Amino acid sequence: MQRVCFTLRVKQERMDEYRRRHAAVWPAMLAALSDAGWRNYSLFLAPDGLLVGYLETDDFDSALERMKKTEVNKLWQDEMASFFVEMGGSKADDNMMRLEEVFHLE
């Protein structure tokens, strides 16, 4: 099992709407994440727009690729693209900066 932590940056002027959207994630998106192997998935948003994501999965690269192949993810990524600080035209799931785990209390 892999524990994965990543960061992105949400535009400060879009943070309230970003929170609202994640209070009502599409049921099909939730099902796709689960089917692709994303478990214990959480997002945390700092006042400056720093977004920190955490999830557990058997193989993150594989789970991410499975999500990218779903139609609902394509729709979600298109919907959410304008919330993030400029990413050169690419989607959030191509710009996650993975953080190295340096400690875990078991």
VEXVO-549456 format. One line per field, with one value per residue (C-alpha): residue number from 1; z, y, x negated. Coordinates in pm, 1 decimal. Layout:
BEGIN
num	[NUM / ...]
zz	[Z / ...]
yy	[Y / ...]
xx	[X / ...]
// end
This chain:
BEGIN
num	[1 / 2 / 3 / 4 / 5 / 6 / 7 / 8 / 9 / 10 / 11 / 12 / 13 / 14 / 15 / 16 / 17 / 18 / 19 / 20 / 21 / 22 / 23 / 24 / 25 / 26 / 27 / 28 / 29 / 30 / 31 / 32 / 33 / 34 / 35 / 36 / 37 / 38 / 39 / 40 / 41 / 42 / 43 / 44 / 45 / 46 / 47 / 48 / 49 / 50 / 51 / 52 / 53 / 54 / 55 / 56 / 57 / 58 / 59 / 60 / 61 / 62 / 63 / 64 / 65 / 66 / 67 / 68 / 69 / 70 / 71 / 72 / 73 / 74 / 75 / 76 / 77 / 78 / 79 / 80 / 81 / 82 / 83 / 84 / 85 / 86 / 87 / 88 / 89 / 90 / 91 / 92 / 93 / 94 / 95 / 96 / 97 / 98 / 99 / 100 / 101 / 102 / 103 / 104 / 105 / 106]
zz	[0.0 / -89.1 / 101.1 / -144.6 / -66.7 / -336.8 / -372.5 / -617.7 / -590.5 / -606.9 / -713.6 / -402.1 / -568.7 / -649.1 / -311.6 / -183.1 / -500.0 / -490.6 / -140.3 / -253.5 / -547.8 / -321.1 / -79.0 / -362.1 / -571.5 / -845.4 / -737.3 / -1063.0 / -980.9 / -630.6 / -776.0 / -1038.3 / -774.6 / -563.4 / -864.3 / -967.2 / -625.6 / -451.3 / -81.9 / 220.5 / -16.4 / 141.2 / 24.4 / 253.2 / 152.0 / 316.4 / 330.2 / 63.8 / -185.5 / -120.3 / -180.5 / -18.6 / -123.1 / 55.2 / -50.8 / -7.4 / -297.7 / -405.1 / -697.1 / -744.5 / -1102.4 / -1202.8 / -1005.0 / -1165.4 / -1514.5 / -1450.5 / -1351.9 / -1658.2 / -1879.9 / -1736.2 / -1902.6 / -1568.4 / -1479.9 / -1813.2 / -1745.3 / -1385.9 / -1488.0 / -1753.3 / -1495.7 / -1235.8 / -1455.6 / -1403.2 / -1025.2 / -1035.4 / -1078.4 / -1441.6 / -1532.2 / -1893.2 / -2035.2 / -1871.1 / -1615.7 / -1239.0 / -1244.2 / -1465.5 / -1229.4 / -887.8 / -709.4 / -511.9 / -175.5 / -35.8 / 279.4 / 538.1 / 847.0 / 932.6 / 1283.6 / 1274.1]
yy	[0.0 / 346.1 / 663.6 / 953.0 / 1322.9 / 1589.4 / 1963.5 / 2198.5 / 2566.9 / 2702.7 / 3063.3 / 3261.6 / 3429.5 / 3084.1 / 2917.5 / 2956.9 / 2805.6 / 2528.9 / 2438.0 / 2439.8 / 2212.0 / 1961.7 / 1962.7 / 1805.4 / 1591.4 / 1407.2 / 1052.9 / 916.2 / 1081.0 / 932.5 / 588.0 / 624.6 / 720.8 / 421.5 / 186.0 / 313.9 / 226.9 / 567.6 / 505.9 / 734.5 / 1033.8 / 1380.1 / 1735.1 / 2016.1 / 2384.0 / 2648.9 / 3018.3 / 3101.9 / 2852.0 / 2567.1 / 2245.0 / 1929.7 / 1594.2 / 1263.1 / 915.9 / 552.7 / 311.2 / -5.8 / 165.1 / 540.7 / 558.4 / 284.7 / 440.5 / 779.3 / 629.1 / 441.7 / 770.4 / 950.5 / 692.5 / 763.3 / 1000.2 / 1142.8 / 1239.5 / 1415.9 / 1613.3 / 1690.2 / 1801.9 / 2033.0 / 2177.0 / 2233.5 / 2358.2 / 2725.9 / 2691.6 / 2629.4 / 2864.8 / 2853.3 / 2508.7 / 2567.3 / 2431.7 / 2090.8 / 1935.0 / 1916.1 / 1542.2 / 1607.6 / 1874.4 / 1714.6 / 1770.3 / 1452.2 / 1492.1 / 1245.7 / 1069.7 / 1104.9 / 978.6 / 770.3 / 682.5 / 331.8]
xx	[0.0 / -124.5 / -45.3 / -51.7 / -59.7 / -56.1 / -13.7 / 151.8 / 243.0 / 598.3 / 654.0 / 740.6 / 1037.9 / 1184.3 / 1131.9 / 1490.1 / 1634.4 / 1370.7 / 1489.6 / 1854.7 / 1778.2 / 1606.0 / 1896.7 / 2098.7 / 1864.1 / 2052.9 / 2151.2 / 2004.5 / 1671.3 / 1671.6 / 1744.2 / 1468.7 / 1211.8 / 1306.8 / 1307.5 / 963.1 / 820.2 / 815.1 / 881.1 / 887.5 / 867.1 / 869.5 / 803.9 / 687.0 / 691.5 / 472.4 / 569.1 / 308.1 / 454.2 / 212.2 / 405.5 / 270.8 / 410.0 / 365.1 / 470.5 / 384.8 / 365.2 / 190.0 / 12.8 / 55.4 / -68.9 / 174.1 / 462.5 / 396.7 / 388.3 / 713.5 / 878.4 / 744.9 / 918.7 / 1264.6 / 1507.1 / 1621.5 / 1263.9 / 1222.3 / 1541.6 / 1439.1 / 1090.1 / 1237.7 / 1482.0 / 1211.8 / 923.8 / 1009.2 / 972.4 / 598.8 / 308.4 / 193.4 / 67.3 / -34.4 / 290.6 / 261.4 / 495.1 / 455.3 / 394.9 / 89.6 / -47.8 / -29.2 / -357.1 / -410.7 / -574.1 / -822.8 / -710.7 / -985.6 / -802.7 / -497.7 / -380.6 / -240.6]
// end
